[in-house]
Amino acid sequence: MASLYERPAVVRNAFGVMNKVGRRADLSASDQIDGVSIDALCREFGSPLFVFSERRLRDRIVQARDAFARRYPQTTMCWSYKTNYLDAICAIFHQEGSIAEVVSGMEYEKARRLGMPGDKIVFNGPAKTEAELRRAVAERAIIHADHLEEIYLLEKIAGETGASPRVGVRVSLDAGVHPRWDRFGFGLENGQAMQAIRRIVRGGKLALGGLHTHIGTFVLEPAAYGRAATKLADLAAEVERTLGARVAHLDLGGGFASNNTLSTQYHSGAIAPGVADYADAISAALIATGKDRMPPLLIASGRALIDDAGTLLASVIATKRLASGKRAIVIDAGVNLLFTAWWYRLNVAPARSLGAFVEDTAIYGPLCMNIDCIRDSVALPDLRPGERLAIHPVGAYTVTQSMQFIHLRPACVLIDERGNPEIIRRREVLDDLAGPEVVPARLRIAPDVLPLKIAQRG
């Protein structure tokens, strides 16, 4: 009897860890973070696990702060809360001298609960409510208005309270970055920004604050910030010349690139501009305007400072072959934790030495969804269930955008400067998901009734 033909699986293995330009970036092992064993971290705190390096984070903050201080001494660093909500992370930024930058009432309340006074909070965002604005005015927050309705609300609050709040204006301008972020603020080139400023200055109820712009996210061209700084400085000079009002500050926002790698990026993110390159472009532009007195500068730091400090540890659940013959592994961390995996080619490193052979591998998460792919192609050795992986850098936006979908969210650990791991957010339990829910009495299931109904149905 003839046996059925079975198509052989032909697998191309990569040999060695070097090529003509040195060690391949995707062929690196990582068995520790700041001297702490990855296996030990997962045994103590569970897997998956977010791990943050306090030493690396403080180094990044100091480098950025010094880069701007040397070039434009009147610079205040602002920590962008939406980048990472963890209280311990925010507290480190505040310890290093950053004030808070928030874009919602929830973030404003979070900063206040951490002890930040109102006048040390920059309140941005397009959807501030009247109640939130009343609080911000009473606490002397640094407010940047996004639209005319917000200015009208602030005038109403001023009229009712007798206060004369200082209100800045968010400016949408063309800095040569495309696609352009023109949905926020008042247009510069079409005259809307000047119209809003004129309303504030001549309305009689508000005092003019600063000029704010945010030209985009993950901007890889420092020169774009130079163009934006020049346009803001020119607008400030025009306001002073035509309206007799002096702006309180210039706010260039954030958006600096980290050393992550965009999914569409050809070269490694490791060669992205450093914060000093952005500081050079901004300070040179402001100094070149030749104004007698330039206002203070605000910089809302975010991704570029925190991204490299965060790592997600995960464990292999299973290995398999796809229909094409390609190897795949399933890990216990999915896109519910790594929303940014759809935008970046995250570095994935096994927590052991590679050996001689590696194979092109797809990495899938544990979600029952076909879109749950962390990397569709990365060179990895023959990993076995239970082995660990380190996914990096994931310090920016991963925690704030993570969600309770199919699986609950893991713990977050901070490794302090002495190498001691500390819990900064515990692993979630079901009550964290279901706690706010209310089940009407008519829908509650009586335990002694449910088996009977199932039996009758059967």
C-alpha positions as CSV (number, residue, x, y, z in Angstrom):
1,M,0.0,0.0,0.0
2,A,1.5,3.4,-1.0
3,S,2.0,5.9,1.7
4,L,0.8,9.5,1.4
5,Y,3.4,12.0,0.3
6,E,4.3,14.5,3.1
7,R,6.0,17.7,1.9
8,P,9.3,18.3,3.7
9,A,9.8,21.5,5.7
10,V,13.0,23.2,4.5
11,V,14.3,25.7,7.0
12,R,16.9,28.3,6.3
13,N,19.2,28.7,9.4
14,A,21.4,31.8,9.9
15,F,24.9,30.8,11.1
16,G,27.0,33.0,13.4
17,V,26.5,36.3,15.0
18,M,28.7,38.6,12.9
19,N,28.5,40.1,9.5
20,K,30.7,42.5,7.5
21,V,29.6,45.6,9.6
22,G,29.7,43.9,13.0
23,R,27.3,42.2,15.2
24,R,23.7,42.1,14.0
25,A,21.3,44.2,16.1
26,D,18.7,41.5,16.2
27,L,21.1,38.9,17.5
28,S,21.7,39.9,21.0
29,A,21.0,38.2,24.3
30,S,19.8,39.9,27.5
31,D,19.8,38.0,30.8
32,Q,19.7,40.9,33.2
33,I,18.5,44.5,33.8
34,D,20.8,46.8,35.9
35,G,22.5,43.7,37.2
36,V,19.2,42.0,38.2
37,S,18.6,38.6,36.6
38,I,15.6,38.5,34.3
39,D,14.7,34.9,35.5
40,A,14.8,36.1,39.1
41,L,12.5,39.1,38.3
42,C,10.0,36.8,36.6
43,R,10.1,34.2,39.4
44,E,9.5,36.9,42.1
45,F,7.0,39.2,40.3
46,G,5.5,37.0,37.6
47,S,5.5,37.0,33.8
48,P,4.8,39.1,31.8
49,L,6.4,42.0,33.7
50,F,7.1,45.6,33.0
51,V,10.5,46.7,34.4
52,F,11.9,50.2,34.6
53,S,15.4,51.3,35.2
54,E,15.6,54.3,37.6
55,R,19.3,54.7,36.8
56,R,18.8,54.9,33.1
57,L,15.8,57.2,33.5
58,R,17.6,59.7,35.7
59,D,20.6,59.7,33.3
60,R,18.3,60.6,30.4
61,I,16.6,63.4,32.3
62,V,19.8,64.9,33.4
63,Q,21.3,64.8,29.9
64,A,18.2,66.5,28.5
65,R,18.0,69.1,31.2
66,D,21.7,70.0,30.9
67,A,21.5,70.1,27.0
68,F,18.9,72.8,27.2
69,A,20.4,74.6,30.2
70,R,23.7,75.1,28.4
71,R,22.1,76.4,25.3
72,Y,19.1,78.3,26.5
73,P,19.3,78.8,30.3
74,Q,15.7,80.0,30.7
75,T,14.4,76.5,29.9
76,T,11.9,74.6,32.1
77,M,11.5,70.9,31.4
78,C,7.9,69.6,31.7
79,W,7.0,65.9,32.1
80,S,4.3,64.8,29.7
81,Y,2.0,62.7,31.8
82,K,0.3,60.9,29.0
83,T,3.6,59.2,28.1
84,N,3.7,57.2,31.3
85,Y,1.1,57.5,34.1
86,L,2.9,55.5,36.8
87,D,3.2,57.7,39.9
88,A,6.7,56.5,40.6
89,I,7.9,57.5,37.1
90,C,6.2,60.9,37.3
91,A,7.7,61.5,40.8
92,I,11.3,60.8,39.4
93,F,10.8,63.5,36.8
94,H,9.5,66.0,39.4
95,Q,12.5,65.2,41.7
96,E,14.8,66.0,38.8
97,G,13.1,69.5,38.3
98,S,10.4,68.9,35.7
99,I,7.0,70.5,36.2
100,A,3.9,68.6,34.9
101,E,2.3,68.8,31.5
102,V,-1.2,67.4,31.3
103,V,-3.9,67.2,28.6
104,S,-7.0,66.2,30.6
105,G,-8.7,66.8,33.9
106,M,-7.8,63.3,35.0
107,E,-4.1,63.9,34.4
108,Y,-4.4,67.3,36.1
109,E,-5.9,65.6,39.2
110,K,-3.1,63.0,39.1
111,A,-0.4,65.7,39.1
112,R,-2.1,67.4,42.1
113,R,-2.4,64.2,44.0
114,L,1.3,63.7,43.5
115,G,1.9,67.1,45.2
116,M,2.4,69.3,42.2
117,P,1.0,72.9,42.9
118,G,-1.3,74.3,40.2
119,D,1.2,76.9,39.1
120,K,3.6,74.1,38.2
121,I,1.2,72.4,35.9
122,V,0.9,73.1,32.1
123,F,-2.7,72.4,31.1
124,N,-2.9,71.6,27.4
125,G,-5.5,69.5,25.5
126,P,-8.5,70.1,23.3
127,A,-11.3,69.1,25.6
128,K,-11.0,71.0,29.0
129,T,-14.4,71.2,30.7
130,E,-15.7,74.2,32.5
131,A,-15.2,72.6,35.9
132,E,-11.6,71.7,35.0
133,L,-10.9,75.3,33.8
134,R,-12.4,76.8,37.0
135,R,-10.1,74.7,39.0
136,A,-7.1,75.5,36.8
137,V,-7.9,79.2,37.1
138,A,-8.3,79.1,40.9
139,E,-5.0,77.2,41.2
140,R,-3.1,79.4,38.7
141,A,-2.2,76.7,36.3
142,I,-0.4,77.5,33.0
143,I,-3.3,77.3,30.5
144,H,-3.0,77.1,26.7
145,A,-6.3,77.5,24.9
146,D,-7.0,75.2,22.0
147,H,-10.1,76.9,20.5
148,L,-12.3,80.0,20.7
149,E,-15.0,78.1,22.8
150,E,-12.3,77.6,25.5
151,I,-11.5,81.3,25.4
152,Y,-15.2,82.2,25.8
153,L,-15.4,79.8,28.8
154,L,-12.4,81.4,30.4
155,E,-13.9,84.9,29.9
156,K,-17.1,83.7,31.5
157,I,-15.1,82.3,34.5
158,A,-13.2,85.5,34.8
159,G,-16.3,87.6,34.8
160,E,-18.0,85.5,37.5
161,T,-15.0,85.2,39.8
162,G,-13.3,88.5,39.3
163,A,-10.1,86.7,38.4
164,S,-7.9,87.8,35.5
165,P,-6.3,84.5,34.5
166,R,-3.3,84.3,32.3
167,V,-4.2,82.4,29.1
168,G,-1.8,81.2,26.4
169,V,-2.6,80.1,22.9
170,R,-1.8,76.9,21.1
171,V,-0.6,77.7,17.7
172,S,-0.8,75.3,14.7
173,L,2.0,76.1,12.2
174,D,3.8,74.6,9.3
175,A,7.2,73.4,10.4
176,G,7.7,71.2,7.3
177,V,6.5,68.1,9.1
178,H,4.0,66.0,7.2
179,P,1.4,64.9,7.9
180,R,0.8,68.3,9.6
181,W,-0.9,68.4,13.0
182,D,-3.4,71.1,12.1
183,R,-6.4,69.9,14.2
184,F,-5.0,71.4,17.4
185,G,-4.9,75.1,18.2
186,F,-5.2,78.2,16.1
187,G,-3.7,78.4,12.6
188,L,-0.7,80.7,12.3
189,E,-0.6,81.1,8.5
190,N,-4.3,81.8,8.1
191,G,-4.4,84.4,10.8
192,Q,-6.4,82.5,13.4
193,A,-3.7,82.6,16.0
194,M,-3.4,86.4,15.9
195,Q,-7.1,86.7,16.0
196,A,-7.3,84.6,19.2
197,I,-4.4,86.6,20.8
198,R,-6.1,89.9,19.9
199,R,-9.3,88.6,21.6
200,I,-7.4,87.8,24.8
201,V,-5.5,91.1,24.9
202,R,-8.4,93.4,23.9
203,G,-11.2,91.4,25.6
204,G,-10.4,93.0,29.0
205,K,-11.0,89.9,31.0
206,L,-7.9,87.7,30.4
207,A,-4.1,88.3,30.5
208,L,-2.0,87.0,27.7
209,G,0.1,83.9,28.7
210,G,2.4,82.0,26.5
211,L,2.5,80.7,22.9
212,H,2.5,76.9,22.6
213,T,3.0,74.6,19.6
214,H,3.4,70.8,19.2
215,I,4.4,70.0,15.7
216,G,4.0,66.2,15.8
217,T,5.2,63.0,17.4
218,F,8.5,61.0,16.8
219,V,9.9,63.9,14.7
220,L,13.2,62.8,13.4
221,E,14.2,66.2,12.0
222,P,15.6,68.6,14.6
223,A,15.6,71.4,12.1
224,A,11.8,71.3,12.1
225,Y,11.9,72.5,15.7
226,G,14.2,75.3,14.6
227,R,11.6,76.4,12.1
228,A,8.8,76.2,14.7
229,A,10.8,78.2,17.2
230,T,11.5,80.9,14.7
231,K,7.8,81.2,13.8
232,L,6.8,81.4,17.4
233,A,9.4,84.0,18.2
234,D,8.3,86.1,15.2
235,L,4.7,85.9,16.3
236,A,5.7,87.0,19.9
237,A,7.5,90.0,18.4
238,E,4.5,90.8,16.2
239,V,2.2,90.7,19.2
240,E,4.4,93.0,21.2
241,R,4.7,95.4,18.3
242,T,1.1,95.6,17.3
243,L,-0.8,94.9,20.6
244,G,1.7,96.1,23.2
245,A,1.6,92.8,25.0
246,R,4.5,90.5,25.9
247,V,4.1,86.8,25.8
248,A,4.9,85.0,29.1
249,H,6.8,82.1,27.5
250,L,7.3,79.9,24.4
251,D,6.3,76.3,24.6
252,L,7.8,74.0,21.9
253,G,6.0,70.9,23.2
254,G,7.6,67.5,22.8
255,G,7.6,64.8,20.1
256,F,11.4,64.1,20.1
257,A,12.2,60.7,18.7
258,S,13.5,57.9,21.0
259,N,15.9,55.3,19.9
260,N,13.1,53.0,19.0
261,T,12.7,52.0,15.4
262,L,9.5,52.9,13.4
263,S,8.0,50.0,11.5
264,T,8.5,52.0,8.3
265,Q,12.0,53.1,9.1
266,Y,14.9,51.7,7.1
267,H,17.7,52.3,9.5
268,S,17.9,51.4,13.2
269,G,16.3,53.8,15.7
270,A,19.6,53.7,17.6
271,I,20.9,56.4,15.2
272,A,18.0,58.8,15.8
273,P,18.8,62.4,16.9
274,G,19.7,62.9,20.5
275,V,18.0,65.5,22.7
276,A,21.1,67.7,22.3
277,D,20.4,67.9,18.6
278,Y,16.9,69.2,19.2
279,A,18.2,71.6,21.8
280,D,20.8,72.9,19.3
281,A,18.1,73.5,16.7
282,I,15.7,75.3,19.1
283,S,18.2,77.5,20.9
284,A,20.0,78.5,17.7
285,A,16.7,79.5,16.1
286,L,15.7,81.6,19.1
287,I,19.1,83.3,19.5
288,A,19.2,84.0,15.7
289,T,15.9,86.0,16.0
290,G,18.0,88.8,17.5
291,K,15.3,89.9,19.9
292,D,16.4,92.1,22.9
293,R,14.8,89.7,25.4
294,M,13.5,86.3,24.6
295,P,10.8,84.8,26.9
296,P,11.3,81.6,28.9
297,L,11.2,78.3,27.1
298,L,9.1,75.3,28.0
299,I,9.9,71.8,26.7
300,A,7.5,68.9,27.3
301,S,9.7,65.9,27.5
302,G,8.2,62.5,26.9
303,R,9.1,59.5,24.7
304,A,12.8,60.4,24.2
305,L,13.5,60.3,28.0
306,I,11.4,57.4,29.2
307,D,11.3,54.9,26.3
308,D,14.8,53.5,26.8
309,A,14.2,53.0,30.6
310,G,11.3,50.4,30.1
311,T,11.5,46.7,29.2
312,L,8.7,44.1,29.0
313,L,9.7,40.6,30.1
314,A,7.8,37.7,28.7
315,S,7.9,33.9,28.7
316,V,7.5,31.5,25.8
317,I,4.3,29.4,26.0
318,A,4.6,27.3,22.9
319,T,6.4,26.9,19.6
320,K,4.9,25.9,16.3
321,R,5.3,25.8,12.5
322,L,3.0,28.0,10.3
323,A,1.6,26.7,7.1
324,S,4.5,28.2,5.2
325,G,7.0,26.3,7.3
326,K,8.0,29.4,9.2
327,R,8.7,29.0,12.9
328,A,6.5,30.9,15.3
329,I,6.4,31.2,19.1
330,V,3.6,32.2,21.4
331,I,4.5,34.3,24.4
332,D,2.4,35.5,27.4
333,A,2.5,39.2,26.4
334,G,0.3,40.5,23.6
335,V,-0.7,43.7,21.9
336,N,-3.0,44.5,24.7
337,L,0.2,45.4,26.6
338,L,2.2,46.5,23.5
339,F,-0.1,48.8,21.6
340,T,3.1,50.3,20.2
341,A,4.0,47.0,18.5
342,W,1.9,48.2,15.5
343,W,4.2,51.2,15.0
344,Y,7.6,50.0,16.0
345,R,10.0,47.1,15.3
346,L,10.7,46.5,18.9
347,N,13.9,44.8,19.9
348,V,13.4,41.2,21.2
349,A,16.2,39.5,23.0
350,P,16.3,36.0,24.5
351,A,17.5,35.8,28.1
352,R,20.3,33.3,27.3
353,S,23.2,33.1,24.9
354,L,22.2,32.5,21.3
355,G,24.5,29.7,20.2
356,A,25.5,29.3,16.6
357,F,22.1,29.0,14.8
358,V,19.2,31.3,14.7
359,E,16.0,31.2,12.6
360,D,13.6,33.7,11.3
361,T,10.7,33.6,13.8
362,A,7.3,35.2,14.2
363,I,6.3,36.2,17.7
364,Y,2.6,36.0,18.7
365,G,0.9,37.0,21.9
366,P,-1.6,35.0,24.0
367,L,-4.8,36.8,22.7
368,C,-7.4,34.9,20.7
369,M,-7.1,37.5,17.9
370,N,-5.2,37.1,14.7
371,I,-3.8,40.6,15.0
372,D,-1.9,39.7,18.1
373,C,1.6,39.8,16.5
374,I,4.5,41.4,18.4
375,R,7.1,40.8,15.6
376,D,6.4,39.1,12.3
377,S,10.1,38.4,11.7
378,V,13.0,38.3,14.1
379,A,16.1,36.1,14.3
380,L,15.9,33.9,17.4
381,P,17.4,30.6,18.6
382,D,15.4,27.5,19.2
383,L,13.5,28.7,22.2
384,R,11.6,26.3,24.5
385,P,8.5,26.9,26.6
386,G,9.3,28.7,29.8
387,E,12.3,30.6,28.4
388,R,12.3,34.4,28.8
389,L,12.4,37.2,26.3
390,A,13.2,40.9,26.9
391,I,11.2,43.4,24.7
392,H,12.7,46.8,24.6
393,P,12.4,49.8,24.5
394,V,8.8,50.1,25.8
395,G,8.9,52.9,28.4
396,A,6.8,55.3,26.4
397,Y,3.0,54.9,26.0
398,T,2.9,51.1,26.6
399,V,1.7,51.3,30.2
400,T,-0.8,54.2,29.5
401,Q,-2.2,52.5,26.4
402,S,-2.3,48.9,27.8
403,M,-5.7,47.4,28.2
404,Q,-7.6,44.7,30.1
405,F,-8.4,42.6,27.0
406,I,-8.7,38.8,27.4
407,H,-5.9,39.0,30.0
408,L,-5.4,41.4,33.0
409,R,-2.4,43.7,33.1
410,P,0.9,42.6,34.7
411,A,2.9,44.2,37.5
412,C,5.3,47.0,37.1
413,V,8.7,47.0,38.8
414,L,11.3,49.8,39.3
415,I,14.9,48.8,39.7
416,D,16.4,51.6,41.9
417,E,19.9,53.0,41.5
418,R,21.3,50.5,44.0
419,G,19.9,47.6,41.9
420,N,16.9,46.8,44.1
421,P,13.6,45.9,42.4
422,E,10.5,47.5,43.9
423,I,6.9,47.1,42.9
424,I,5.4,50.3,41.6
425,R,2.1,48.8,40.4
426,R,0.8,45.4,41.5
427,R,-0.5,42.7,39.1
428,E,-4.2,43.2,38.4
429,V,-6.9,40.9,39.7
430,L,-10.4,40.4,38.4
431,D,-11.9,43.0,40.8
432,D,-9.8,45.7,39.0
433,L,-11.7,44.9,35.9
434,A,-15.2,44.2,37.3
435,G,-15.1,46.4,40.3
436,P,-16.9,49.4,38.7
437,E,-19.6,47.2,37.2
438,V,-23.2,47.0,38.5
439,V,-25.4,44.0,37.6
440,P,-29.1,44.7,37.9
441,A,-30.9,42.4,40.3
442,R,-33.0,40.8,37.5
443,L,-29.8,39.6,35.8
444,R,-28.1,38.1,38.7
445,I,-27.6,34.3,38.5
446,A,-28.6,32.3,41.6
447,P,-26.0,29.5,42.0
448,D,-28.6,26.9,42.9
449,V,-30.8,27.6,39.8
450,L,-28.1,27.7,37.1
451,P,-27.2,23.9,37.1
452,L,-30.9,23.0,37.0
453,K,-31.6,25.2,34.0
454,I,-28.6,23.8,32.2
455,A,-29.7,20.2,33.0
456,Q,-33.2,20.9,31.7
457,R,-31.9,22.4,28.5
458,G,-29.7,19.3,27.9
